[in-house]
Amino acid sequence: MGIKPTTLKVEAAEEVAKSWFQVFQDVKANLAKACSQQKQQVDRCHSSAPSYSIGSQSHKLSEKQIGPYEVLEVLPNALKLKL
């Protein structure tokens, strides 16, 4: 039913498509290698964040360092200190 589209085989187009596919595969492999190398570099220098609990002593993070201050509450990205 209806009209079937004609299929053309152009060798030059097939060669270009194969070439682009090979370039895509090379880029994909290089990105995976770069990602792996960056992960190794980060893991080598990474240190975990210190753990705090309510009531523990914590030094103020500034030049004066008047503390230590008592931790009142541990928030996801901050500490609430008793000043």
C-alpha positions in Angstrom: 0.0 0.0 0.0 1.3 3.4 -0.8 4.6 4.3 -2.3 7.8 2.6 -1.2 10.7 5.0 -0.9 13.6 4.1 -3.2 16.8 3.0 -1.6 20.1 4.4 -3.0 23.4 2.9 -2.3 26.1 5.5 -2.6 29.5 4.1 -1.8 31.0 7.5 -0.8 28.2 8.1 1.6 28.7 4.7 3.2 32.4 5.4 3.5 31.7 8.8 5.2 29.3 7.1 7.6 31.8 4.4 8.5 34.5 7.1 9.0 32.2 9.1 11.3 31.2 6.0 13.2 34.9 5.2 13.8 35.6 8.8 15.0 32.6 8.5 17.3 34.0 5.2 18.8 37.4 6.8 19.2 36.0 9.8 21.0 33.9 7.6 23.2 36.9 5.5 24.2 39.0 8.7 24.9 36.3 10.1 27.1 36.1 6.9 29.1 39.9 6.9 29.5 39.9 10.6 30.6 37.1 10.0 33.1 39.0 7.1 34.6 42.2 9.1 34.9 40.3 12.1 36.5 38.7 9.7 39.0 42.0 8.3 40.0 43.5 11.8 40.5 40.6 12.9 42.6 40.6 9.7 44.7 44.3 10.1 45.3 43.9 13.5 46.9 40.4 13.2 48.4 39.9 13.1 52.1 36.6 12.6 53.8 34.9 15.3 55.8 35.2 15.3 59.6 32.3 13.9 61.5 30.7 16.1 64.2 28.1 15.2 66.8 26.0 17.3 69.2 28.0 18.4 72.2 31.5 17.9 70.6 34.0 20.7 70.6 34.8 22.5 67.3 37.2 25.3 66.6 36.0 28.4 64.8 37.0 28.5 61.2 38.6 31.9 61.1 41.9 33.7 61.8 41.1 34.6 65.4 40.1 31.2 66.7 38.5 32.3 69.9 36.8 28.9 70.3 36.4 25.9 70.8 32.7 26.1 70.5 30.1 23.5 71.4 28.1 22.0 68.6 24.4 22.5 69.1 23.0 21.0 65.9 24.5 19.2 62.8 22.8 20.4 59.6 23.4 18.9 56.1 25.8 21.6 55.1 26.6 23.4 58.3 27.0 23.3 62.1 25.0 25.3 64.6 27.5 26.4 67.3 27.0 27.8 70.8 28.6 31.2 70.7 
